[in-house]
Amino acid sequence: MEYFESLCRQHGLSRTVQRRTIFEALLDREDHPTADRVYDLVKHRIPGVSLTTVYRVLDRLVEIGVISKLCHAGGTVRFDPKMHQHHHLVCVQCERILDLEDEKLNALTLPDVRTQGFEIHEFHIHLRGICPECLRKRGRKGAMSSARQKRRTRSAVRRRSKCP
């Protein structure tokens, strides 16, 4: 919480009940909630809070670097309070996102993109597949063929709402 308060002061933001409560709600989660889910979590703790306020606060917390916004192909925007280098496993069926800590991925040599006029500031890898719960629901123990998985992934992407 000290870090949160320090960044608010640094950016000239008052530490409102809404900001603090929404940030605390995110800290307690590991499921990378959507703004709608955050709203469901805080609406009982902040009487009269609107969904619009939750969206604004989340966007502001992203701007000041307290949380990050996750946007993966075919999915809804999610929020992550973990700001250190880590990656994600994304389920193409239920959209569940799991954190993946892997030093080998962190140490990847990035391509030289200067010739394209691009400057890389950071990178996060999203590995798409099927989570253990969805595999269990399907009664499968092994992975499906890669061609079948690609078809299923493309189909799942078309059904999901897109990130902005």
N, C-alpha and C positions, 0 to 999 in steps of 0.2 A: 504494500500500500504506500510505503514511503516513495517508491519509484514513481508511482502514479501521481502522487501529490507533487513531487518534484517536477515532473514534466508539465503538469497543469500550471504550476507557478512560472516555469520557464517560458511557457507559451501565453502567459497572461490570462489563463482560464480560471474562473472561480471553480472551486471544488464543490459543485452542487450535489444535492442528494441524488438527483437523477444520474449524474455521471458516476458517482461513487457506487451506487447500487447496481447499475448496469455493468460496470467494470467488475465488481465483486461477483456478480452472477456468472460472468464469463470465467473468472478465475476458478470457480468451483466445478467447471465443466471440462470434459475431455472429448466431447462429441462434436466440437466445432459447430455450434448452433447457428441457425439462420436468424435473421432479425426478428422474424415472427416468433421463433422459439424463445428468444431473449425476452421479447414482449410478454409472452406467456409466463416466463419465470419471474418477471418483476412487477407485473400489473397489480399483484396483491400486496406487494411491499411499498409501492408508490401509488397511492390512491389518485386517480384522475390522469395518470400518465397515458399519453396517446402513442399509437404505433409510429406516428410521424416523429415524435420526440425520440423514440428509441432509435429509429433510423438515423436521425440527425446526430445523436450522441455517438452512435457507433461509427459513423463517418468521421466525426471529429476526433475520436480516439484513434482511428486509423491514421488520420492526418498528423497527429502529434507523436505517433510511433509507439503507442502503448499496446495496441493490438494490431493484428494484420488481417487483411481481407483475403479469403481464399476464393478463387474463381477457377473452376476447372471445366473443361469442355463438357457441355451437356448437363451441367449442374447448376444449382442455385448458389448464390453467394453465401459463404459461411464466414465465421469469425474465429480467430485463433489468438488466445492470450500468450502463447509461447512465442517469444520473439527471437530465440536463438536459432541457429541453423539446424533445420530438421526437414524431413520430407514427409510425403503422405501416401498412404495406400487408399485408393478410392474404389468403392464397390460400385460397379456399373448397374447393379440391380436395385439396391436400396439407397444408394448415395451416401452410405456411411463412410466416414473418413477416419482413418487411424493414423496416429503419428508413427513415423519411422525414423529412428535414430541410427545413422550409419556413417561412420567416419570415412569409409571408402567413397561413398557418394559425395560427402563434403569435400573430399580431396580431388575430385575430378578436374582434369585439365579442361578449361573452357576454350572454345574455338576463338580464334582471332577474328573479331567482327569489325575491326576498325576500318577495313576497306569498304564496308557498307555504311560507314558513318554512325555506327552504333556503339554505345558504351554500356557494358554490363555492370550493374551495381550489385546484384545478388542473384541467386538462383535457388529454385526449389523444384524438386522432382516429384511428380505425381505418377505413381504406378497404378494403372487401372486393372481391375480384376474382380473377383467375387469373394466376398468376405466369408468367414467361417459359418456365420449364421445362415446366410443365403445358401451356401453349399449344403448345410445340414437340412434346411427346409426342402431342398430338391432331392435329398437322399443320396447325394453323390459323395463319394470319398476321394475321388481323383479329379484332376483338372480335365476340362474338355479339350478337344482338338483345337489347334490354333486357328484354323479356318472357321470353325463353328464359333469360336470365341469372338473373332473379328466381326462376323455377321451379327451376333448377339449384341456386341458393343455398339455397332452402327445403329442398330434398331433401338437400343436403349437411349442413345444420344438423341435420336429424332423425337422420342416420347417426352424427354425432359424439357423443362423450361431452360432457357439459355441465360448465361451470365451476360451482364451488360458489357 
